[in-house]
């Protein structure tokens, strides 16, 4: 196995210079650094990464905390994070918080014990005490990916949830729908609260009276979409369209509609949110709001790298969305259409 002495001999420098060139390349000249790197490559020398990181008080590891590891949405974001992390020599430690505060806290404690250099949280359901100190300052390198805080100054990467929800609902209204239900996440979460507010705002704009039993909250899973879809479709005045704030919930609605012999889209239009790969392969293909999931991951990792390297990060990055129209939506029957005076 090659040693530092072998590299030093081939490069014509001292072993101390080799150590400096590989561990702290900024302290040696570019010419020396290139000479040492070339020699190390030729003899097959690989420095002890763990020892080097300990000397520099770095783990070269990032904790990525997920609220639910089963979600395809979150796995797509992680792919984006991993691509950039690998490029810059970082490894990921994936943590499933399972929507439990004790498990969430355990991952944040990894930073306190110097086992990770920073945290990327894919959930904003984090107690403020874990993030800010008594002076209200953020006390650790952290970025929120996909969601955001409404009152804590943490760098975030997300979409415009309010606008995106309005875009989906207005598309339905312009086709003549007015009995539009919504299956959303917990409104205590700023992301889903913004989406519901956008939904209600556009309904109000078109003078469509709100119906409280048309707005339902859940964990946005397949089974939740199935169960709440059944509740909505069992109403005497059932909706002609259901907007779901996840594709998984929307696919659950498609399943219960089939079982209840309610044809989609001729009697029921269904819209999802995220544009997961599965949305294009379900029957019928799902109309949905596209979120750039991998770009959310890459951008959030870039912000965290800025923090770790001492640069001031952009405090908030809002990425674009797109309405993807497929087979699960169409105008309602003529006798059920909203008469719109344009």
C-alpha positions in Angstrom: 0.0 0.0 0.0 1.4 3.4 -1.0 2.4 5.8 1.8 3.1 9.5 2.2 6.8 8.8 1.9 6.2 7.2 -1.6 4.4 10.3 -2.7 7.0 12.7 -1.3 9.8 10.7 -3.0 8.1 10.8 -6.4 7.1 14.5 -6.1 10.5 15.5 -4.8 9.1 17.2 -1.7 9.0 16.6 2.0 6.3 14.4 3.7 5.1 17.5 5.5 4.6 19.2 2.2 2.6 16.2 0.9 0.4 16.3 4.1 -0.2 20.0 3.7 -1.0 19.8 -0.1 -3.6 17.0 0.4 -5.2 18.2 3.7 -5.0 22.0 3.2 -4.2 22.7 -0.4 -4.7 26.4 0.0 -1.5 26.8 2.0 0.8 25.5 -0.8 1.5 26.9 -4.2 -0.6 25.6 -7.2 2.5 24.2 -8.8 3.4 22.1 -5.7 -0.2 21.0 -5.2 -0.4 19.7 -8.7 2.9 18.0 -8.4 1.8 16.2 -5.2 -1.6 15.3 -6.6 0.0 13.8 -9.7 2.4 11.8 -7.6 -0.3 10.5 -5.3 -2.4 9.4 -8.3 0.6 7.6 -9.8 1.5 5.6 -6.7 -2.1 5.0 -5.8 -2.0 6.8 -2.5 -5.4 7.7 -0.8 -5.2 9.8 2.3 -7.2 8.8 5.4 -10.3 10.8 4.9 -11.6 10.2 8.5 -8.4 11.3 10.1 -8.3 14.4 7.9 -11.9 15.3 8.7 -11.3 14.9 12.4 -8.4 17.3 12.2 -10.5 19.8 10.4 -13.6 19.2 12.7 -15.6 18.1 9.6 -17.5 14.9 9.1 -18.2 15.6 5.3 -21.7 14.2 6.1 -25.1 15.9 5.8 -28.2 14.8 7.7 -31.2 14.7 5.4 -34.4 14.5 7.6 -37.6 13.2 6.0 -41.0 13.3 7.5 -41.9 10.1 5.7 -39.4 7.9 3.9 -42.1 6.1 2.0 -43.1 9.1 0.0 -41.9 9.2 -3.7 -41.9 13.0 -3.6 -39.2 13.0 -0.9 -37.1 10.3 -2.5 -37.0 12.4 -5.7 -35.8 15.5 -3.7 -33.1 13.3 -2.1 -31.8 12.3 -5.5 -31.3 16.0 -6.3 -29.5 16.5 -3.0 -27.3 13.5 -3.4 -26.1 14.5 -6.9 -24.7 17.7 -5.7 -23.4 16.3 -2.4 -21.4 13.6 -4.1 -19.9 16.2 -6.5 -18.5 18.1 -3.5 -17.4 15.1 -1.5 -20.2 14.9 1.0 -22.1 11.8 2.1 -25.8 11.8 3.2 -27.3 10.3 6.3 -31.0 9.8 5.6 -33.3 10.0 8.6 -37.0 9.2 8.7 -38.5 11.3 11.4 -41.8 9.5 11.0 -43.6 12.7 12.1 -42.3 12.1 15.7 -40.6 14.9 17.5 -38.3 12.6 19.5 -37.0 11.0 16.3 -36.6 14.4 14.7 -34.6 15.7 17.7 -32.2 12.7 17.5 -31.1 13.8 14.0 -30.6 17.4 15.0 -28.4 16.1 17.9 -26.1 14.6 15.4 -24.9 18.2 14.6 -24.3 19.0 18.3 -22.1 15.9 18.6 -20.2 16.8 15.3 -21.3 13.7 13.5 -22.8 15.8 10.7 -21.8 19.2 9.3 -25.3 20.4 8.6 -28.9 19.5 8.1 -31.3 19.5 5.2 -34.9 19.2 6.5 -37.6 18.2 4.1 -40.2 19.2 6.7 -40.9 22.5 8.4 -42.6 20.7 11.3 -39.5 21.4 13.5 -39.7 23.0 16.9 -38.2 26.4 16.9 -36.0 25.6 19.9 -34.1 23.1 17.7 -33.1 25.8 15.2 -32.8 29.2 16.9 -31.0 30.3 20.1 -32.4 32.6 22.8 -31.4 35.6 20.8 -33.6 34.4 17.9 -30.6 33.5 15.7 -30.2 30.3 13.7 -27.8 28.2 15.6 -26.8 25.5 13.1 -26.2 25.1 9.3 -29.7 24.2 8.1 -31.8 24.6 4.9 -35.5 23.6 4.5 -36.3 21.9 1.2 -39.7 21.8 -0.3 -41.4 23.6 2.6 -40.8 26.8 4.6 -41.2 28.6 7.9 -43.5 31.6 8.1 -41.6 33.2 11.0 -38.1 31.7 11.3 -35.2 33.1 9.2 -34.0 29.8 7.8 -32.9 29.5 4.1 -35.6 27.7 2.2 -36.2 26.3 -1.3 -39.9 25.8 -2.3 -42.5 26.6 -4.9 -45.2 29.3 -4.8 -47.9 27.1 -3.2 -50.6 29.8 -3.1 -50.2 30.6 -6.8 -49.9 26.9 -7.9 -53.1 25.9 -6.1 -54.9 28.9 -7.7 -53.7 27.8 -11.1 -55.1 24.3 -10.8 -58.5 25.4 -9.4 -58.9 28.1 -12.0 -58.2 25.6 -14.8 -61.3 23.6 -13.5 -63.4 26.7 -13.1 -62.7 27.8 -16.7 -64.0 24.4 -17.9 -67.2 25.1 -15.9 -66.6 23.3 -12.6 -67.9 25.0 -9.5 -68.4 22.0 -7.2 -64.7 21.7 -6.5 -63.5 19.8 -3.4 -60.0 19.8 -2.0 -58.0 17.1 -0.2 -55.0 18.8 1.5 -52.4 18.3 4.3 -52.6 19.6 7.8 -53.3 23.4 7.6 -51.0 23.9 10.6 -48.3 23.4 8.0 -47.6 26.7 6.1 -47.3 24.9 2.8 -50.8 23.4 2.9 -52.3 26.4 4.5 -51.0 28.5 1.5 -52.5 26.0 -1.0 -55.9 26.0 0.7 -55.9 29.8 0.8 -55.1 29.9 -2.9 -57.9 27.5 -3.6 -60.4 29.6 -1.6 -59.2 32.9 -3.1 -59.8 31.8 -6.7 -63.2 30.4 -5.8 -64.1 33.7 -4.2 -62.8 35.6 -7.3 -65.4 33.7 -9.4 -68.1 34.2 -6.8 -68.4 30.5 -6.0 -69.6 30.1 -2.4 -67.3 27.9 -0.1 -68.5 24.6 1.2 -66.8 23.6 4.4 -67.4 19.9 3.9 -65.5 20.1 0.6 -62.1 20.9 2.3 -60.6 17.8 4.0 -57.2 17.4 5.7 -55.1 14.2 5.9 -51.6 12.9 5.5 -52.0 12.9 1.7 -51.2 9.1 1.4 -52.8 6.7 -1.1 -55.1 5.3 1.6 -56.1 8.8 2.9 -57.0 9.9 -0.6 -59.1 6.7 -1.0 -60.9 7.2 2.3 -61.6 10.9 1.9 -62.5 10.5 -1.8 -65.1 8.0 -0.6 -66.4 10.5 1.9 -66.7 13.2 -0.7 -68.2 11.0 -3.4 -70.8 9.7 -0.9 -72.2 13.2 -0.3 -75.7 13.9 -1.6 -74.2 17.0 -3.4 -71.0 15.3 -4.4 -68.3 17.4 -6.2 -67.7 17.3 -9.9 -63.9 17.8 -9.3 -61.5 16.9 -6.6 -58.1 18.7 -6.2 -55.6 16.7 -4.2 -52.4 18.3 -2.8 -50.4 15.2 -3.6 -50.4 12.7 -6.5 -50.6 9.8 -4.1 -53.9 11.1 -2.6 -55.2 11.7 -6.1 -54.4 8.1 -7.2 -56.3 7.0 -4.1 -59.3 9.0 -5.3 -59.1 7.4 -8.7 -59.3 4.0 -7.1 -62.4 4.7 -5.0 -64.1 6.4 -8.0 -63.6 3.1 -10.0 -65.0 1.1 -7.2 -68.0 3.4 -7.0 -68.5 3.3 -10.7 -68.0 7.0 -11.1 -66.2 7.5 -14.4 -63.2 9.8 -14.5 -63.2 12.4 -16.1 -66.7 12.4 -17.6 -68.4 12.6 -14.1 -65.5 13.5 -11.9 -62.3 15.4 -12.7 -59.3 14.7 -10.5 -56.1 16.8 -10.2 -53.0 15.9 -8.3 -49.9 17.8 -7.1 -46.2 17.0 -7.7 -46.2 15.2 -11.1 -44.6 12.0 -9.8 -43.6 9.4 -12.4 -46.6 7.2 -11.5 -49.0 10.0 -12.4 -48.3 9.4 -16.1 -48.9 5.6 -15.8 -52.1 5.4 -13.8 -55.5 5.0 -15.5 -56.6 7.5 -16.5 -53.3 9.5 -16.7 -53.4 12.2 -14.0 -53.6 15.9 -14.5 -51.3 17.4 -11.9 -49.2 20.4 -10.8 -45.5 19.7 -11.6 -43.0 20.4 -8.9 -39.3 20.4 -9.9 -38.4 17.9 -7.2 -34.8 17.2 -8.1 -34.1 20.9 -8.6 -35.5 21.5 -5.2 -32.9 19.0 -3.8 -30.0 20.4 -5.8 -30.8 24.0 -4.9 -31.2 23.3 -1.2 -27.8 21.5 -1.2 -26.2 24.5 -2.9 -27.6 26.8 -0.2 -26.2 24.5 2.5 -22.8 24.4 0.8 -22.8 28.3 0.8 -23.4 28.2 4.5 -20.7 25.6 5.2 -18.2 27.5 3.1 -18.9 30.8 4.9 -20.9 32.5 2.1 -24.2 34.2 2.8 -26.9 32.1 1.2 -30.0 33.3 -0.6 -32.6 33.4 2.2 -35.4 32.1 0.0 -35.5 30.4 -3.4 -38.9 30.0 -5.1 -39.0 27.6 -8.1 -41.5 27.5 -10.9 -44.4 25.0 -11.3 -46.4 23.9 -14.3 -49.9 22.6 -14.8 -49.7 19.3 -16.6 -53.0 18.4 -18.3 -53.7 14.8 -18.9 -56.7 12.5 -19.1 -58.2 12.8 -15.6 -59.9 16.2 -16.2 -62.4 17.6 -18.6 -65.5 19.9 -18.5 -68.4 18.6 -16.3 -71.7 17.6 -17.9 -73.5 20.5 -19.6 -76.3 20.7 -17.0 -73.7 21.0 -14.2 -71.5 23.7 -15.7 -70.9 27.1 -14.2 -72.0 29.9 -16.5 -69.0 32.2 -16.8 -69.5 35.6 -18.3 -66.0 36.5 -19.7 
